Amino acid sequence: MKPKLFFPCLFLLLTITVRSQVVISGTVSDYYSKAPLTAVTIQTVQGRHTISDSLGHYSIYVGRNDSVWFSYLNKQTQKYPSDTITHPQNFDIALYVDAKWLPEVKVQTRDYRFDSVTNREAYVKAFNYRKPGIRFSQSSPSAQSYVPGSVTAALDLDEIINAFRFRRNKQMLSFQQRLLQDEQDKYIDHRYTKYLVKRLTKLDSTELNSFMDFYRPSYEELQLMNDLELGYYIEQCYKNYMFLKRGRRTDFIN
């Protein structure tokens, strides 16, 4: 093929490919509680699949002649042909979830809450640090000028002095951020443990570390999951891990 014809043909081919697909997105929630469902598997007949995020959101490419369906706790919905979906950018699904379907998860760990409280007590000044500025303090009036029920507003001199201690303020803010990050990391480690992941995935120590690092949930995501939902999240991540290991195509575009 001549070079002059190659690029126009390539552009035409890409245009046809893009137009033959549609992005279907929306939110998956519990039918009764209306709570978002995490790690729901969304699949197409052509082999694409993704999972919903911590807010229940999902997004997946679907061919014009393809169909999509949802799977949760080994329960599947009907298949929805893409050309019958009227609003593909707002295709919300509500699933019925029975608590007895959820996997049982029991984890024995150290007392995270006690450690967290102890740490906050030890570094209370750093945790409570706030950027200094001009603030007013309230003081009682003198006996000579006393008026029942009155208070006197005065400038907080300590705050004014601290406002000009730039190096100290920068160090305190940096230390506070490190403490908060450390607290969040410990919260994740407290719930997302090797014992739990190994029990649900049966991975050996080498693969286990790689798996846990790759699928480690964020602090914000983990706060939205109870223990049962976390167990199911790990199971769905393991399924995706095996898909990737076999070289199957997987789309994470949430």
Secondary structure, 3 states (H helix, E strand, C coil): CCHHHHHHHHHHHHHHHHHCEEEEEEEEEECCCCCECCCCEEEECCCCEEECCCCCEEEEEEECCCEEEEEECCEECCCEEHHHCCCHHHCCEEECCCHHHCCCCCCCCCCHHHHHHHHHHHCHHHHCCCCCCCCEEEECCCCCCCCCCCCEEEECHHHHHHHCCHHHHHHHHHHHHHHHHHHHHHHHHHHCCHHHHHHHHCCCHHHHHHHHHHCCCCHHHHHCCCHHHHHHHHHHHHHHHHHHHCCCCCCCCC
